[in-house]
């Protein structure tokens, strides 16, 4: 009788351990999948540098993005149209409060800075495709003047040059492909008196007067923190073009 009870107890404990293990594994792989999704989207195209608040993503009637921060953004939740969380972006910072790493969707990003605190290298690690490196050059008044992206085989993927107004505010970014042809070109910027970006648009090709392919507007609070980013003419989950609004929330 005691042997039967012992075997029954052992069976119950074994089942309990298996259930816990299955639940844990499920959560682990779900989180890993969500991180993979985030980073693969982050690699799509040149639109939106990865360190920028409010990366490309659906919001409003087609979905949403919530930024959870303690002085700085530490994680970003992407929402489906039904407001359930689709996936997370995770950020890590160095001792100077600069983004040093970002995780998600099978890609691990590393950010490297010079002694002046300027971003000089951004590496995307992807187990499938290898690593993609972006290098940044600063000249004149320590302003970024060039960005070059290299493929895993070491060949150039694209490169961009930056232009500024007399006040030192970024006004234009032009991107070229490996054949030195202008590709999607001309990010055109407008800044407020504090030098903060308030408008941005870009067009394809070398004609800066052409109709913009995409445009954005940015809003800030009294502390100078970005609170809203409006993306005009974004494709939603169900197709069609709609305006998209990203909002940022900061803790005290």
C-alpha contacts under 8 A as a table, 3 or more apart, distances in Angstrom:
res1	aa1	res2	aa2	distance
1	X	4	X	5.16
1	X	5	X	6.35
2	X	5	X	5.08
2	X	6	X	6.06
3	X	6	X	5.01
3	X	7	X	6.15
4	X	7	X	5.14
4	X	8	X	6.09
5	X	8	X	5.03
5	X	9	X	6.05
6	X	9	X	5.12
6	X	10	X	6.07
7	X	10	X	5.00
7	X	11	X	6.05
8	X	11	X	5.02
8	X	12	X	6.23
9	X	12	X	5.13
9	X	13	X	6.20
10	X	13	X	5.16
10	X	14	X	6.07
11	X	14	X	5.10
11	X	15	X	6.18
12	X	15	X	5.15
12	X	16	X	6.14
13	X	16	X	5.05
13	X	17	X	6.18
14	X	17	X	5.19
14	X	18	X	6.20
15	X	18	X	5.07
15	X	19	X	6.17
16	X	19	X	5.17
16	X	20	X	6.28
17	X	20	X	5.17
17	X	21	X	6.11
18	X	21	X	5.02
18	X	22	X	6.11
19	X	22	X	5.12
19	X	23	X	6.18
20	X	23	X	5.16
20	X	24	X	6.09
21	X	24	X	5.13
21	X	25	X	6.04
22	X	25	X	5.11
22	X	26	X	6.04
23	X	26	X	5.05
23	X	27	X	6.33
24	X	27	X	5.26
24	X	28	X	6.14
25	X	28	X	4.99
25	X	29	X	6.13
26	X	29	X	5.40
26	X	30	X	6.00
27	X	30	X	5.07
27	X	31	X	6.09
28	X	31	X	5.33
28	X	32	X	6.17
29	X	32	X	4.92
29	X	33	X	5.98
30	X	33	X	5.11
30	X	34	X	6.26
31	X	34	X	5.10
31	X	35	X	6.24
31	X	87	X	7.69
32	X	35	X	5.15
32	X	36	X	6.19
32	X	104	X	7.40
32	X	105	X	7.00
32	X	106	X	7.65
33	X	36	X	5.00
33	X	37	X	6.26
33	X	105	X	6.20
33	X	106	X	7.73
34	X	37	X	5.09
34	X	38	X	6.38
34	X	86	X	7.07
34	X	87	X	4.54
34	X	88	X	6.38
34	X	104	X	6.77
34	X	105	X	5.98
35	X	38	X	5.17
35	X	39	X	6.43
35	X	87	X	6.47
35	X	88	X	6.12
35	X	89	X	6.50
35	X	103	X	6.39
35	X	104	X	3.08
35	X	105	X	3.73
35	X	106	X	6.48
36	X	39	X	5.46
36	X	40	X	6.22
36	X	104	X	4.68
36	X	105	X	1.31
36	X	106	X	3.90
36	X	107	X	6.43
37	X	40	X	5.43
37	X	41	X	6.40
37	X	87	X	7.20
37	X	104	X	6.62
37	X	105	X	3.99
37	X	106	X	7.33
38	X	41	X	5.42
38	X	42	X	6.30
38	X	87	X	6.62
38	X	88	X	6.83
38	X	89	X	6.32
38	X	104	X	5.02
38	X	105	X	4.72
39	X	42	X	4.71
39	X	43	X	6.36
39	X	89	X	7.91
39	X	103	X	6.94
39	X	104	X	4.65
39	X	105	X	4.23
39	X	106	X	6.36
39	X	107	X	5.29
39	X	108	X	7.60
40	X	43	X	5.21
40	X	44	X	6.72
40	X	104	X	7.85
40	X	105	X	5.51
40	X	106	X	7.04
40	X	107	X	6.84
41	X	44	X	5.31
41	X	105	X	7.98
42	X	50	X	6.71
42	X	55	X	7.58
42	X	56	X	7.76
43	X	46	X	7.87
44	X	47	X	7.87
46	X	49	X	7.12
47	X	56	X	7.63
48	X	52	X	6.86
48	X	55	X	5.95
48	X	56	X	6.61
49	X	52	X	5.58
49	X	55	X	7.54
50	X	55	X	6.79
51	X	99	X	7.19
52	X	55	X	6.39
53	X	226	X	7.80
54	X	57	X	7.93
54	X	65	X	7.92
54	X	229	X	6.91
54	X	246	X	6.42
54	X	248	X	8.00
57	X	64	X	7.37
57	X	65	X	7.16
57	X	78	X	7.47
58	X	62	X	5.92
58	X	63	X	4.91
58	X	64	X	5.42
58	X	65	X	7.21
58	X	78	X	8.00
58	X	79	X	7.90
58	X	234	X	7.98
58	X	236	X	6.30
58	X	237	X	7.28
58	X	244	X	6.67
59	X	62	X	5.38
59	X	63	X	3.72
59	X	64	X	3.09
59	X	65	X	5.93
59	X	79	X	7.35
59	X	81	X	7.63
59	X	244	X	5.73
59	X	245	X	6.11
59	X	246	X	6.52
60	X	63	X	5.24
60	X	64	X	5.46
60	X	81	X	7.80
60	X	244	X	6.23
60	X	245	X	6.28
60	X	246	X	7.99
61	X	64	X	7.93
61	X	81	X	6.41
62	X	80	X	7.36
62	X	81	X	5.04
62	X	236	X	5.57
62	X	237	X	5.90
62	X	238	X	7.72
63	X	78	X	7.84
63	X	79	X	5.45
63	X	80	X	4.72
63	X	81	X	4.02
63	X	82	X	7.33
63	X	83	X	6.80
63	X	237	X	7.72
64	X	78	X	5.99
64	X	79	X	4.76
64	X	80	X	6.60
64	X	81	X	7.14
64	X	83	X	7.28
64	X	246	X	7.07
65	X	76	X	7.07
65	X	77	X	5.75
65	X	78	X	4.61
65	X	79	X	5.78
65	X	246	X	6.13
65	X	247	X	7.13
66	X	76	X	5.88
66	X	77	X	5.18
66	X	78	X	6.54
66	X	79	X	7.69
66	X	246	X	7.74
66	X	247	X	6.72
66	X	248	X	6.53
66	X	249	X	7.50
67	X	73	X	6.54
67	X	75	X	6.41
67	X	76	X	4.55
67	X	77	X	6.35
67	X	247	X	7.51
67	X	248	X	5.34
67	X	249	X	6.00
67	X	250	X	7.92
68	X	73	X	6.04
68	X	74	X	6.51
68	X	75	X	5.71
68	X	76	X	6.03
68	X	77	X	7.74
68	X	248	X	7.76
68	X	249	X	6.38
68	X	250	X	6.80
68	X	251	X	8.00
69	X	72	X	5.12
69	X	73	X	4.17
69	X	74	X	5.49
69	X	75	X	6.99
69	X	249	X	6.88
69	X	250	X	5.19
69	X	251	X	6.09
70	X	73	X	6.58
70	X	74	X	7.24
70	X	250	X	6.26
70	X	251	X	5.20
70	X	252	X	7.12
71	X	250	X	6.28
71	X	251	X	6.40
71	X	252	X	7.10
72	X	97	X	7.95
72	X	250	X	7.54
73	X	76	X	7.38
73	X	91	X	7.08
73	X	250	X	7.99
74	X	90	X	6.07
74	X	91	X	4.88
74	X	92	X	6.69
75	X	88	X	6.67
75	X	89	X	5.33
75	X	90	X	4.50
75	X	91	X	5.78
76	X	88	X	5.49
76	X	89	X	4.91
76	X	90	X	6.65
77	X	85	X	6.37
77	X	86	X	7.36
77	X	87	X	5.98
77	X	88	X	4.65
77	X	89	X	6.56
78	X	85	X	5.79
78	X	86	X	5.35
78	X	87	X	5.40
78	X	88	X	6.20
79	X	82	X	7.67
79	X	83	X	5.27
79	X	84	X	5.50
79	X	85	X	4.44
79	X	86	X	5.05
79	X	87	X	7.33
80	X	83	X	5.19
80	X	84	X	5.51
80	X	85	X	6.20
80	X	86	X	5.65
81	X	84	X	7.50
85	X	88	X	7.85
88	X	104	X	7.15
89	X	102	X	7.11
89	X	103	X	6.11
89	X	104	X	5.73
90	X	102	X	5.62
90	X	103	X	5.22
90	X	104	X	6.92
91	X	99	X	6.73
91	X	100	X	7.78
91	X	101	X	5.93
91	X	102	X	4.62
91	X	103	X	6.67
92	X	99	X	5.78
92	X	100	X	5.70
92	X	101	X	5.09
92	X	102	X	6.31
93	X	96	X	7.59
93	X	97	X	5.27
93	X	98	X	5.18
93	X	99	X	4.43
93	X	100	X	5.00
93	X	101	X	6.88
94	X	97	X	5.30
94	X	98	X	5.52
94	X	99	X	6.51
94	X	100	X	5.76
95	X	98	X	7.44
99	X	102	X	7.56
99	X	111	X	6.68
100	X	110	X	5.80
100	X	111	X	4.79
100	X	112	X	6.86
101	X	108	X	7.24
101	X	109	X	5.38
101	X	110	X	4.71
101	X	111	X	6.07
102	X	108	X	6.13
102	X	109	X	5.12
102	X	110	X	6.89
103	X	106	X	7.95
103	X	107	X	6.51
103	X	108	X	5.08
103	X	109	X	6.54
104	X	107	X	5.83
104	X	108	X	6.72
106	X	126	X	6.19
106	X	127	X	7.29
107	X	124	X	6.29
107	X	125	X	5.31
107	X	126	X	4.82
107	X	127	X	7.59
108	X	124	X	5.86
108	X	125	X	5.10
108	X	126	X	6.91
109	X	122	X	6.92
109	X	123	X	5.54
109	X	124	X	4.66
109	X	125	X	6.25
110	X	122	X	5.75
110	X	123	X	5.22
110	X	124	X	6.77
111	X	119	X	6.93
111	X	120	X	7.90
111	X	121	X	5.98
111	X	122	X	4.72
111	X	123	X	6.68
112	X	119	X	5.86
112	X	120	X	5.89
112	X	121	X	5.10
112	X	122	X	6.41
113	X	116	X	7.63
113	X	117	X	5.40
113	X	118	X	5.10
113	X	119	X	4.40
113	X	120	X	5.25
113	X	121	X	6.92
114	X	117	X	5.32
114	X	118	X	5.47
114	X	119	X	6.67
114	X	120	X	6.39
115	X	118	X	7.44
119	X	122	X	7.60
119	X	136	X	6.78
120	X	135	X	5.55
120	X	136	X	4.58
120	X	137	X	6.70
121	X	133	X	6.98
121	X	134	X	5.52
121	X	135	X	4.56
121	X	136	X	6.13
122	X	133	X	5.87
122	X	134	X	5.05
122	X	135	X	6.63
123	X	131	X	6.60
123	X	132	X	5.68
123	X	133	X	4.50
123	X	134	X	6.27
124	X	131	X	5.34
124	X	132	X	5.02
124	X	133	X	6.41
125	X	130	X	6.06
125	X	131	X	4.40
125	X	132	X	6.64
126	X	129	X	5.50
126	X	130	X	5.10
126	X	131	X	5.83
127	X	130	X	5.56
127	X	131	X	7.94
129	X	152	X	7.15
130	X	152	X	5.59
131	X	151	X	7.41
131	X	152	X	5.27
132	X	149	X	7.23
132	X	150	X	5.94
132	X	151	X	5.25
132	X	152	X	5.41
133	X	149	X	5.72
133	X	150	X	5.29
133	X	151	X	6.96
133	X	152	X	7.77
134	X	147	X	6.67
134	X	148	X	5.50
134	X	149	X	4.32
134	X	150	X	6.33
135	X	147	X	5.58
135	X	148	X	5.28
135	X	149	X	6.53
136	X	144	X	6.85
136	X	145	X	7.70
136	X	146	X	5.78
136	X	147	X	4.53
136	X	148	X	6.65
137	X	144	X	5.77
137	X	145	X	5.85
137	X	146	X	5.17
137	X	147	X	6.44
138	X	142	X	5.24
138	X	143	X	5.11
138	X	144	X	4.27
138	X	145	X	5.44
138	X	146	X	7.14
139	X	142	X	5.08
139	X	143	X	5.70
139	X	144	X	6.59
139	X	145	X	6.30
140	X	143	X	6.44
144	X	147	X	7.96
144	X	162	X	6.73
145	X	161	X	5.47
145	X	162	X	4.82
145	X	163	X	7.08
146	X	159	X	7.19
146	X	160	X	5.55
146	X	161	X	4.45
146	X	162	X	6.17
147	X	159	X	5.45
147	X	160	X	5.07
147	X	161	X	6.52
148	X	156	X	7.23
148	X	157	X	7.79
148	X	158	X	6.14
148	X	159	X	4.21
148	X	160	X	6.48
149	X	156	X	5.93
149	X	157	X	5.40
149	X	158	X	5.41
149	X	159	X	5.96
150	X	153	X	7.78
150	X	154	X	5.54
150	X	155	X	5.50
150	X	156	X	4.46
150	X	157	X	5.26
150	X	158	X	7.36
151	X	154	X	5.30
151	X	155	X	5.44
151	X	156	X	6.09
151	X	157	X	5.73
152	X	155	X	7.50
156	X	159	X	7.61
156	X	178	X	5.72
157	X	177	X	6.46
157	X	178	X	5.80
158	X	175	X	6.92
158	X	176	X	5.61
158	X	177	X	4.45
158	X	178	X	5.51
159	X	175	X	5.66
159	X	176	X	5.40
159	X	177	X	6.58
159	X	178	X	7.66
160	X	173	X	6.54
160	X	174	X	5.37
160	X	175	X	4.12
160	X	176	X	6.12
161	X	173	X	5.67
161	X	174	X	5.42
161	X	175	X	6.59
162	X	170	X	7.14
162	X	171	X	7.84
162	X	172	X	5.84
162	X	173	X	4.54
162	X	174	X	6.63
163	X	170	X	6.00
163	X	171	X	5.85
163	X	172	X	5.07
163	X	173	X	6.31
164	X	167	X	7.68
164	X	168	X	5.46
164	X	169	X	5.27
164	X	170	X	4.40
164	X	171	X	5.14
164	X	172	X	6.85
165	X	168	X	5.34
165	X	169	X	5.53
165	X	170	X	6.62
165	X	171	X	6.35
166	X	169	X	7.48
169	X	191	X	7.01
169	X	195	X	6.15
170	X	189	X	6.54
171	X	187	X	7.77
171	X	188	X	5.58
171	X	189	X	4.63
171	X	190	X	6.55
172	X	186	X	5.93
172	X	187	X	5.26
172	X	188	X	4.73
172	X	189	X	6.16
173	X	185	X	6.93
173	X	186	X	5.33
173	X	187	X	4.89
173	X	188	X	6.88
174	X	182	X	7.24
174	X	184	X	7.89
174	X	185	X	4.54
174	X	186	X	4.80
174	X	187	X	6.62
175	X	182	X	5.92
175	X	183	X	6.01
175	X	184	X	6.55
175	X	185	X	4.93
175	X	186	X	7.32
176	X	179	X	7.61
176	X	180	X	5.36
176	X	181	X	5.25
176	X	182	X	4.37
176	X	183	X	5.34
176	X	184	X	7.89
176	X	185	X	7.30
177	X	180	X	5.36
177	X	181	X	5.57
177	X	182	X	6.52
177	X	183	X	6.17
178	X	181	X	7.43
182	X	185	X	6.01
182	X	205	X	5.82
182	X	206	X	6.09
183	X	204	X	6.21
183	X	205	X	5.43
183	X	206	X	7.71
184	X	202	X	7.44
184	X	203	X	6.01
184	X	204	X	3.86
184	X	205	X	5.45
185	X	202	X	6.60
185	X	203	X	6.05
185	X	204	X	5.55
185	X	205	X	5.79
185	X	206	X	6.51
186	X	201	X	7.78
186	X	202	X	5.19
186	X	203	X	5.99
186	X	204	X	7.54
186	X	206	X	7.50
186	X	208	X	6.29
187	X	200	X	6.54
187	X	201	X	5.49
187	X	202	X	4.37
187	X	203	X	7.29
188	X	199	X	7.99
188	X	200	X	5.42
188	X	201	X	5.24
188	X	202	X	6.05
189	X	197	X	6.69
189	X	198	X	7.60
189	X	199	X	5.63
189	X	200	X	4.58
189	X	201	X	6.86
190	X	197	X	5.91
190	X	198	X	5.77
190	X	199	X	5.01
190	X	200	X	6.52
191	X	194	X	7.53
191	X	195	X	5.24
191	X	196	X	5.15
191	X	197	X	4.45
191	X	198	X	5.29
191	X	199	X	6.97
192	X	195	X	5.33
192	X	196	X	5.55
192	X	197	X	6.72
192	X	198	X	6.45
193	X	196	X	7.45
197	X	200	X	7.48
197	X	218	X	6.71
198	X	217	X	5.49
198	X	218	X	4.55
198	X	219	X	6.53
199	X	215	X	7.43
199	X	216	X	5.63
199	X	217	X	4.55
199	X	218	X	6.19
200	X	215	X	5.52
200	X	216	X	5.11
200	X	217	X	6.55
201	X	212	X	6.09
201	X	213	X	7.42
201	X	214	X	5.48
201	X	215	X	3.99
201	X	216	X	6.24
202	X	212	X	5.34
202	X	213	X	5.87
202	X	214	X	5.67
202	X	215	X	6.62
203	X	207	X	7.63
203	X	208	X	6.72
203	X	210	X	6.56
203	X	211	X	6.68
203	X	212	X	4.65
203	X	213	X	4.94
203	X	214	X	7.08
204	X	207	X	7.63
204	X	212	X	7.91
204	X	213	X	6.93
205	X	208	X	7.88
207	X	210	X	5.61
212	X	215	X	6.69
214	X	231	X	7.64
214	X	232	X	6.61
214	X	233	X	6.53
214	X	234	X	7.94
215	X	231	X	6.17
215	X	232	X	5.55
215	X	233	X	7.54
216	X	229	X	6.84
216	X	230	X	5.44
216	X	231	X	4.63
216	X	232	X	6.00
217	X	229	X	5.74
217	X	230	X	5.12
217	X	231	X	6.82
218	X	226	X	7.15
218	X	227	X	7.79
218	X	228	X	5.77
218	X	229	X	4.64
218	X	230	X	6.49
219	X	226	X	5.97
219	X	227	X	5.73
219	X	228	X	5.06
219	X	229	X	6.50
220	X	223	X	7.72
220	X	224	X	5.53
220	X	225	X	5.26
220	X	226	X	4.41
220	X	227	X	5.07
220	X	228	X	6.87
221	X	224	X	5.35
221	X	225	X	5.53
221	X	226	X	6.65
221	X	227	X	6.28
222	X	225	X	7.45
226	X	229	X	7.76
226	X	248	X	6.77
227	X	247	X	5.60
227	X	248	X	4.76
227	X	249	X	6.82
228	X	245	X	6.94
228	X	246	X	5.53
228	X	247	X	4.51
228	X	248	X	6.14
229	X	245	X	5.75
229	X	246	X	4.97
229	X	247	X	6.51
230	X	243	X	7.13
230	X	244	X	5.62
230	X	245	X	4.33
230	X	246	X	6.18
231	X	234	X	6.48
231	X	243	X	5.75
231	X	244	X	4.86
231	X	245	X	6.11
231	X	246	X	7.98
232	X	242	X	6.95
232	X	243	X	4.47
232	X	244	X	6.26
233	X	241	X	5.33
233	X	242	X	5.20
233	X	243	X	5.17
233	X	244	X	7.54
234	X	241	X	5.17
234	X	242	X	5.21
234	X	243	X	5.79
234	X	244	X	6.36
235	X	239	X	5.85
235	X	240	X	5.53
235	X	241	X	4.49
235	X	242	X	6.19
236	X	239	X	5.22
236	X	240	X	6.16
236	X	241	X	6.30
236	X	242	X	6.55
